[in-house]
Amino acid sequence: MFKRIREDIRTVFDKDPAARNTLEVLLCYPGLHAVWFYRLAHFLY
């Protein structure tokens, strides 16, 4: 699970040159939150 989260954050850094640090990515990227909540909902379903 944590490996996948790290991979998602790394992907944001690779695709978005404006991403400055990990905390910013965790707090300010709604697309990333949507992916995480989708995965959680799929798991719970």
C-alpha positions as CSV (number, residue, x, y, z in Angstrom):
1,M,0.0,0.0,0.0
2,F,2.7,2.5,1.0
3,K,4.7,1.5,-2.0
4,R,1.8,2.5,-4.3
5,I,1.4,5.8,-2.5
6,R,5.1,6.6,-3.0
7,E,4.8,5.6,-6.7
8,D,1.9,8.0,-7.1
9,I,3.8,10.9,-5.5
10,R,6.8,10.1,-7.7
11,T,4.6,10.1,-10.8
12,V,3.3,13.6,-9.8
13,F,6.9,14.8,-9.6
14,D,7.7,13.3,-13.0
15,K,4.7,14.8,-14.8
16,D,4.4,18.2,-13.1
17,P,7.4,20.5,-13.0
18,A,5.6,22.9,-10.6
19,A,5.6,20.3,-7.8
20,R,8.1,21.5,-5.2
21,N,8.0,19.1,-2.3
22,T,6.2,16.0,-1.0
23,L,4.0,17.9,1.5
24,E,2.7,20.2,-1.2
25,V,1.8,17.1,-3.4
26,L,0.1,15.4,-0.4
27,L,-2.0,18.5,0.5
28,C,-2.7,20.3,-2.8
29,Y,-3.3,17.8,-5.6
30,P,-7.0,17.0,-5.8
31,G,-6.5,14.6,-8.7
32,L,-4.2,12.5,-6.5
33,H,-6.8,12.5,-3.7
34,A,-9.4,11.4,-6.2
35,V,-7.3,8.4,-7.3
36,W,-6.6,7.4,-3.7
37,F,-10.3,7.7,-2.7
38,Y,-11.3,5.7,-5.8
39,R,-8.9,2.9,-4.8
40,L,-10.1,2.9,-1.3
41,A,-13.8,2.8,-2.4
42,H,-13.0,0.0,-4.8
43,F,-11.3,-2.0,-2.0
44,L,-14.2,-1.5,0.4
45,Y,-16.8,-2.4,-2.2
